[in-house]
């Protein structure tokens, strides 16, 4: 499978980048609070919007590595071909 370029129009989203966070947290609740604060502080329409409804291209998961919790951020490329038939 060939990875689409940024100029391609595709019929599906694809993961552009995966980033494992360097900062360690001692609980899942602590990292979720940090994610919530960051998303509120750095609000930007390109990161999702409520009206009109647009999904964020950034997805964050929490993973436990040994005794610490870290974030895994996935940047999804969402450039669709809007002329496709349904």
Secondary structure, DSSP 8 states (H G I E B T S, - for coil): -----TT--BSS-EEEEEEE-S--BSSHHHHHHHHHHHHHHT--GGG-BTTTTB--SEEEEEEEETTEEEEEEEEEE--B-TT---
